């Protein structure tokens, strides 16, 4: 969030063209993302020598794409616009929750990240990896019920007006909100993607109601914004106008945007899983009917 820009220009609305050219360089996140990317690519190259089938090129592409998406969310003009437009703020949330996490999960990052670490670091961490309490904790975090609740509770709570307004008062709170969105969404999408070497906790068909029920939550929140009939977030009611959208129209557009984008991301994998689950059974029925008729 570009609070400094907002405070400096409190008396006037900045030009939209100025905001669209505003790229920031948050040093801490940049260093962290570069380290993660280097470790993953190094480990992916090493692990792929013996696990080519589990780590094809497209997985590395997904992981890199997820990291790039994170950078776009926190450093691009989207981050500058989110002080003035709720629609931009929701695009940022969409990237943090529904683009970057599933792409990173599709990269199957566990083995590449471990193989990418220096040997001395791995040796030092080995006792920790063997600790039963850590395994149990990770096992509990990735339980589908826990992952579903974590993501949806974070999604709803941070959009309550009182909590939402806190992010305008402190950059640290805003960063913590982003961390909550990304971390809980990574858990949520991990259950859906089941990246190697993860093991399924539920039958594959159970992921369909898992996704559809999350979409119900998204629909309820999106509809609340779209049909509230009043501006729910005071900061956007008071923010300088940078485009033709009034605060209320901006909120309606943001709610509609959340509704369509998030529902699409939830429903597409549900359809894919349904087709995959039903296809073998359908083919077996066809073969049985052909054999009977024959």
N, C-alpha and C positions, 0 to 999 in steps of 0.2 A: 504494500500500500504506500502510495507516494504522499505521506502526510506532510512532509516538508513543502512539497509543491502546493498542496491544498492550503496550508497556512500562509504561504507567501502570497498566494493569489486569492486570499479570502475576499478581497474587495471586488474582484472581477472574475468573469468566466474565462478561463484560458481557451485559446483557439483549439478546435478539434484537431487541426493539422499538427499543432504543437504537441498535443498529447500522443498522437499516432507516431511521432518520431521519438518518443521518450522510452529509451531502453536503460534499465538500471543494471548495475553489476554488484549484486550482494556477494561480498568476498567469501564469507563463511560457506553459504550454500554452493557457490561456484567451486571452491576447493573440495568440498565433500562430494559433489557430483563427479568431478574429474577423477578423484581417487576411486570412487565406486566403479566408474566406467573403465578405468585402467585395470583394476583388479579383475573385473568380470571378463574383459576381453583377453587378458593374459591367461586366466584360468580356463576360459572357454577353449582357447587354442590348445592348451595342454591336455585338457580332459577329452577333447574331441578326437585325439589320436586313438583312444581306446573306446570311446563312446560316440562314434559318428552318427549312429542311428538316433540316439537320445538327444544329441546336440547338433542338429542340422543348422545350416547357415541362417535360415529364417528365424530361428530362436534368438540368435545374436542380434539380428536386425530388429526384432521386437523389443529387446532389452534396450538397445541404443535409442530406439524411437521413444520408449517410455521415459528415459532420462532426458531426452531433448524436450519432450512434452512438459516435464517438470520445470525445466529451465524457462520455457515459453510462459508457463503459468506465473512464475514469480519474477521474471525479469523483463518481459516484453511490454509493449504499450498496454496490454490488457491490465497489467498491474497499476499503471498510471490512470487508466480510465475508471477503475473500480471505485475511485473516490467520488466520481461524479455520476456514474450510471450503474444502476443495479443490474442491468442486462450484462454489462462487462463483468461485474462481480460474479454473476452466476456462471458465466462462461469459464471464469477462473476456477470456480468450484467444480464445474463439470470436468475440466481437464484433470484436476487433482484427485477426483473421485472415480471417474468413469473412463478415462483415457490412459493416464500414466500407470495406475495400478494393474489393470489387466494386461497391458503390454509388458510390464516388468515381470509379472507372473508367467506370461507366455515364454519369457526368456529362460525359464527353469534356472533361476540364479543361484540356488544353494550350492551345488557342486562347483560351478565355475568360480564363485566368490571364494570358496574355501581353497580351491586349487590355485587361485590367484594370489593368495596370501604368501608372504615369505615363509620359508620353512621354520625359521626361528620363532615366528609368531604362532604358527600352527602348533609347534611343540609346546609353547607356553600355554596355549589355550586348550590343549588336549585334556587335562584334568577337568576343566570346566565342561567340555563337551561330554565327558563321561558321567557327569553328575546326574543322578536320578531326578533331583528336584527340577533341574533345567529341562530335562526331557518331559517331565510331567507338566511343567508350566507351558512349554511349547505345544504339547498335546492338547492341553485345555484351551489355549488361545485359538487353535485351529479347529476346534469343534464347531460344526456348522451353526449350532444355536448361538454360541458365544460370538462367532464372527458376524452373524446376521444382526444380533442385538447391538454389538459394538458399532457397526457402521450406521445402522438406522437411528440409534439413539443419538450419536454424534451429529448426524444429518439434521434431525429434528431440533435438538437442543440448541445448536448454534444458529438456527434460523428463528428462534424465539426472539422477538424484538429487543428485549432487555439484554440478552446475550449478544445479539448481533451488534448492538450499539457499543458494547464494550470494545469491539475490535477497532472502532474509530478513535478510541481514547488512548490506545497503547499499541505501538508497533509489535511489542513482544506478545501481547494477547492475540493480535492478528496472526503472527507467525505460529503461535501455538494452535490456533484454530486450523490453520493449513496443515500442520503436523497431524492433528487429530483426524482430519478428513483423509489425508493420504494413508496414514497407518491403519486406520480401521477399514478403509476401502481395500487396502492390500490384503488384509485378512479375509474380507468378504470375497474378493475375486480369486483368492488362492483356493478356496473351496470349490469354486466354479471351474477353474482351469485345471486343478490337480496337477501341477507341474512335476515332472520327474525330478527326484525319486519319491514324491509324495504318494501316500496310499489313501484310497478313498475311505471316508468314514461312514458314508451313507451309500445306498444304491444310487446309480447314476440318475435314474428317473426322478429321485427326490430333489435334485437340483432345480427341476422345473418349478415346483411350488416355492422353493427357496427364492428363485428369481422373481416369480410373479407376485409373491407377497411383498417383496421389497419394492416392486413397482407400484403396489397399492399405496405404500407409504409415500413414495415420490408423487403419485397422483394427488393424494390428499394435500400435501404441502404445496405443490404447484397450483392446485385449484384455489387454495386459500389466498395465495398471492394474486392470482389472476382475477378472482371474483370478490375480493375484499371490499371494493368500492371506496376505499380510502387508503392513503399512504401509510404503511405500517412502520416504516423506518424513518425516524425524524431526520437523520443525517442526510438522507436523499431528498427530503422535502426542502431542506435548507441549502443544499449544495447548489453552486452556480450551474446554470444550464449551459451545456456544451453542444447540444444539438436540438433538433426540433421536438424531441420527446418531453412532455411534461412529466413531473414526478409520478403521477398516477399511471400515465401511459407507459412509462418506463417500467413500473412495477408489473403491469399487465403483460408487457412484452417479456419480462424476465420470468414470470410464472409460466407463460406459454412455452418459452424456450426450454426451461427445466422439464416441463411436461413431455415435450416432443423428444428432446435429445436423450434424456435419461431413460424414458420408456423404450426408445429404439434400442439403446445399448442393453437394456434388460431383456427385451423380448427376442432379439435376434439369437442370442445363445440358447434361449429356452426353446426356440423353434428348431435350431440345429440339433440340440440334444434329443428333442422329441423325435425328429426324423431318424436319427441314428439308432435310437432305442427301438423304434417301431419297424425299421427297415428289415432287420434280420428275421423278426417274427413274421412280417408280411411275406418275405421271400420263402420262408419255410412253409407257409400256408399255400403259396402258389405251387411249390414243388410237390407238396402232398396231394393237391387237387389234380395236378398233371399225372402223377403216378397212379392215382385212383382211376382217372379216366382212361389212362393207358392200359 
